[in-house]
Amino acid sequence: MNRRGVTLVELLVVISIIGILMAVLFTAMSPAQRAAMELQERENMRQIHGGLKGWAASNNNRNPIPGLVRRKGVDFDGNGSADRFVEGRGAEDPNWNDHAAMLSLCIMNTLFTPSQLISPNEPSPHVYRLEDYNYNLYGSLDSEHDDRPHRWDPSFGNHLDGQGPDTNPGCNNSYAFIPLAGERRRDNWDRQGSSNFPIIGTRGPMDGDEQQIYVAPDASGPASITGLIMATPGAWRGVLTFTDGHTEIHDGFYPAQMVYRMGTTDVPDNVFNDDKPAEGTWAGNNQALGSDAFLTHVGTVTELSQTNPFDVSYTVLHD
């Protein structure tokens, strides 16, 4: 019986058929994979929002504010100085109201876990789960801050650029939140229930600039990797969670129902841009009207007024 090997032409035909079948298969799987990732993204945000509401239920319907947990000291001598820390007493200390402290406070109170703060689609090497959150710190004295008791683990990081301290140079949170400052906080963090104002979302590029996520002609990649979180380079797609708790998936930075008032005109609201209307701003930097949504990572917070904890300046972080 004559036997012959496979010819080169036959081999190429088989490879071509396999390639076509794989392309069809991956094309069919892609929508399902994306739907699964979007579902997990929404579930994470539901858990986070549920944790915030759980805190509010026991704290006068206010979402967590670190400066109301670690307050300024109380004046026991009547000399105008903050003599010592007293639990539940004293003025709010807004210098603690950054996102790292707020999220770490929630984790310490088991409102959600470090894992739920990491997107299933996270593309950044600087963003990762905090593996060894120190729950045992609760109640121990913090010698670096006037021997006040710890109420959260300060090692929780929020450094999107990976330039944090040696103990934790990265970021342990994927999601963007509204700053805990100005009219946004007063209207949409302390008071809740709007179906038009998001307080948590998939993060986006600085200033909501579409140019930041376009791929360069030399294919060197986008300036911001946020376009890679839930879509392909050159487009942004993400989940927004609103103050009433519902979540929506959006393409682009201008959800149809979101506007803010500039004078007598409703202006489309870019959810990643601090639009800062000319009228009605607070005295500090970055204090836009409460109706202007702005999602970001907040690094440090600096108090500007001794009598108004809403009046602060803050450092925003993007990647």
C-alpha positions in Angstrom: 0.0 0.0 0.0 1.3 3.4 -1.0 1.7 6.0 1.8 2.5 9.6 1.4 3.1 12.5 3.7 1.0 15.7 4.0 1.9 18.2 1.4 2.8 21.8 2.3 -0.3 23.0 0.5 -2.5 20.7 2.6 -0.8 21.8 5.8 -1.4 25.4 4.9 -5.0 24.8 4.2 -5.5 23.1 7.5 -3.8 25.9 9.4 -5.9 28.5 7.5 -9.1 26.6 8.5 -8.0 26.4 12.1 -7.2 30.1 12.1 -10.7 31.0 10.7 -12.4 28.8 13.3 -10.4 30.4 16.1 -11.2 33.9 14.9 -15.0 33.0 14.8 -14.7 31.5 18.2 -13.0 34.4 19.8 -15.4 36.8 18.1 -18.3 34.9 19.7 -16.6 34.8 23.1 -15.7 38.5 23.3 -19.1 39.9 24.0 -19.7 37.2 26.7 -16.3 37.9 28.3 -17.0 41.7 28.3 -20.4 41.2 29.8 -19.0 39.0 32.6 -16.3 41.6 33.4 -18.9 44.4 33.4 -21.2 42.4 35.7 -18.3 41.9 38.2 -17.5 45.7 38.0 -21.1 46.5 38.8 -21.2 44.0 41.6 -18.1 45.5 43.2 -19.6 49.0 43.1 -22.8 47.7 44.5 -20.9 46.2 47.4 -19.0 49.4 48.0 -22.1 51.6 47.8 -23.8 49.2 50.2 -21.0 49.6 52.6 -21.3 53.4 52.5 -25.0 53.1 53.1 -24.4 50.7 56.0 -22.1 53.3 57.6 -24.7 56.1 57.0 -27.5 54.0 58.7 -25.6 54.3 62.0 -24.2 57.8 61.5 -27.0 60.3 61.0 -27.5 59.3 57.3 -24.0 60.5 56.4 -21.5 58.5 54.4 -18.1 58.0 56.1 -16.1 61.1 56.7 -12.6 60.3 58.3 -12.4 63.8 59.8 -15.5 63.1 61.9 -13.9 59.9 63.2 -10.5 61.4 63.9 -11.5 64.8 65.0 -9.5 67.8 66.2 -8.8 67.9 69.9 -11.1 69.3 72.6 -10.2 72.5 74.5 -10.2 71.5 78.2 -8.3 74.5 79.5 -10.4 77.2 77.8 -7.3 78.7 76.2 -8.4 78.2 72.6 -6.1 75.2 72.0 -7.1 71.7 71.1 -5.7 69.9 74.2 -6.5 66.3 73.5 -8.5 63.9 71.4 -11.9 62.8 72.8 -14.0 60.2 71.0 -17.0 61.8 69.3 -16.2 65.3 70.4 -14.3 68.2 68.9 -14.5 69.9 65.5 -14.1 67.9 62.3 -10.6 67.6 61.0 -10.9 67.9 57.2 -7.2 67.1 56.7 -8.0 63.4 57.0 -10.7 63.5 54.3 -8.8 61.9 51.4 -10.0 58.8 49.6 -7.3 56.5 51.1 -8.4 57.2 54.7 -12.1 57.0 53.8 -11.8 53.6 52.1 -9.4 52.3 54.8 -12.0 53.4 57.5 -14.7 51.4 55.7 -12.5 48.3 55.5 -11.6 48.5 59.2 -15.4 48.5 59.9 -15.9 45.5 57.5 -18.2 47.4 55.2 -16.4 45.9 52.2 -13.1 44.1 51.6 -9.8 45.1 50.0 -10.6 42.7 47.1 -13.8 44.5 46.3 -11.9 47.8 45.7 -9.9 46.2 42.8 -11.5 46.1 39.4 -11.6 42.7 37.7 -10.4 44.6 34.6 -7.5 46.5 36.3 -4.7 47.2 33.8 -2.3 49.2 36.0 0.7 47.5 37.6 0.5 50.2 40.3 -3.0 49.2 41.4 -3.3 46.0 43.5 -5.1 44.5 46.5 -3.7 45.3 49.9 -2.8 41.7 51.0 -2.2 42.3 54.7 -4.7 44.9 55.9 -4.0 45.3 59.6 -7.3 45.0 61.4 -5.4 44.7 64.7 -4.4 48.4 64.6 -7.9 49.4 65.7 -7.8 51.2 69.0 -4.0 51.2 69.4 -2.3 54.6 69.8 -0.8 56.3 66.9 2.4 57.9 68.2 2.8 60.0 65.0 -0.5 61.9 65.5 -0.7 63.0 69.1 -1.3 59.5 70.4 -4.8 59.4 69.0 -6.2 55.9 68.6 -6.1 54.2 65.1 -9.4 53.9 63.4 -8.1 52.6 60.1 -4.9 51.1 58.7 -2.8 54.1 57.3 -0.8 51.7 55.1 -3.8 51.6 52.7 -2.4 53.3 49.5 -4.0 55.5 46.9 -0.9 56.4 44.8 -1.9 55.8 41.1 1.5 56.7 39.9 3.2 54.2 42.1 5.2 56.9 43.9 4.0 56.4 47.4 6.0 55.6 50.5 8.3 52.6 50.5 5.9 50.7 52.8 3.3 50.8 50.1 4.2 52.9 46.9 1.1 51.8 44.9 -2.7 52.1 45.0 -5.1 49.7 46.6 -8.2 51.2 45.0 -9.3 51.0 41.3 -12.4 53.2 41.6 -12.9 57.0 41.3 -15.1 58.8 43.9 -16.3 62.4 44.4 -14.0 64.5 46.6 -15.2 64.9 50.1 -15.3 68.7 49.9 -17.3 71.7 48.9 -20.9 71.6 47.7 -20.4 68.2 46.1 -20.0 66.7 49.5 -22.7 68.7 51.1 -25.3 67.9 48.4 -24.3 64.5 47.3 -22.1 62.8 49.9 -23.7 63.9 53.1 -27.2 63.9 51.6 -28.1 61.0 49.4 -30.7 59.8 46.9 -30.1 61.3 43.5 -30.5 59.2 40.3 -28.5 61.8 38.3 -25.4 62.3 40.4 -22.7 59.6 40.4 -20.4 59.2 43.5 -18.4 56.1 42.4 -17.2 55.1 38.9 -14.7 53.4 36.7 -11.9 55.9 36.6 -11.1 58.0 33.6 -8.3 60.2 32.2 -7.3 63.6 33.6 -10.0 66.3 32.8 -12.0 63.7 30.9 -9.8 64.4 27.9 -10.6 62.0 25.0 -7.2 62.7 23.6 -5.6 60.9 26.6 -7.0 57.5 25.6 -6.4 57.7 21.8 -3.6 55.4 20.5 -0.7 57.4 19.1 0.1 57.0 15.4 3.3 55.2 16.3 1.3 52.6 18.3 3.1 53.6 21.5 -0.1 53.3 23.3 -2.5 55.8 25.0 -1.4 58.5 27.4 -4.0 57.2 29.9 -4.6 53.5 30.4 -8.1 54.1 31.7 -9.5 53.4 28.2 -8.2 49.8 28.7 -10.2 49.1 31.8 -13.5 48.0 30.1 -12.9 48.6 26.4 -10.3 48.9 23.7 -7.8 51.7 23.3 -9.3 54.8 21.9 -12.6 54.6 23.7 -13.8 54.8 27.3 -16.5 52.6 28.7 -17.3 52.3 32.4 -19.7 51.8 35.3 -21.2 54.7 37.2 -22.9 54.3 40.6 -25.3 57.0 41.6 -26.1 58.3 45.1 -29.4 56.4 45.1 -27.5 53.1 44.6 -28.3 52.2 41.0 -25.5 51.5 38.5 -25.3 52.3 34.8 -22.8 51.4 32.0 -21.8 54.4 29.9 -19.7 55.0 26.8 -18.0 58.3 26.9 -17.8 61.0 29.6 -21.1 62.8 29.2 -24.1 60.7 30.5 -27.3 62.1 29.0 -29.0 62.8 32.3 -26.0 64.6 33.8 -25.9 68.4 33.5 -24.9 71.3 35.8 -26.2 74.8 35.8 -24.0 77.6 34.5 -26.0 80.8 35.1 -29.4 80.0 33.6 -28.1 77.3 31.2 -27.8 73.6 31.7 -24.4 72.4 30.5 -23.4 68.8 29.7 -21.4 67.4 32.5 -18.1 65.6 31.9 -17.8 63.3 34.9 -14.0 63.4 35.0 -13.6 67.2 34.6 -13.7 69.7 37.5 -15.8 72.2 35.5 -15.7 74.9 38.2 -18.5 77.3 37.3 -17.5 80.9 37.6 -20.3 81.6 40.0 -21.1 80.0 43.3 -17.8 78.3 44.0 -16.2 77.9 47.4 -13.2 79.9 48.4 -10.8 77.0 48.0 -9.5 75.4 44.9 -11.5 72.9 42.9 -14.8 73.7 44.7 -17.4 73.6 42.0 -21.1 73.7 42.4 -22.7 70.6 43.9 -24.5 69.7 40.7 -21.2 69.3 38.8 -20.1 65.7 39.2 -16.4 65.0 39.4 -14.9 61.6 39.9 -11.3 61.1 40.8 -8.7 59.8 43.2 -7.9 62.3 45.9 -4.5 62.3 47.5 -3.8 64.8 50.2 -6.3 67.3 51.6 -5.5 70.7 53.1 -7.8 72.7 55.4 -8.4 76.3 54.2 -10.9 77.4 56.8 -10.8 76.7 60.6 -14.5 77.0 60.8 -15.7 75.3 57.5 -14.7 71.7 56.9 -16.1 71.8 53.4 -13.6 74.5 52.4 -10.4 72.6 51.5 -8.0 72.2 48.7 -7.1 68.7 47.5 -4.7 66.9 45.2 -6.3 64.8 42.4 -4.7 61.8 41.0 -5.0 60.2 37.5 -3.2 57.7 35.3 
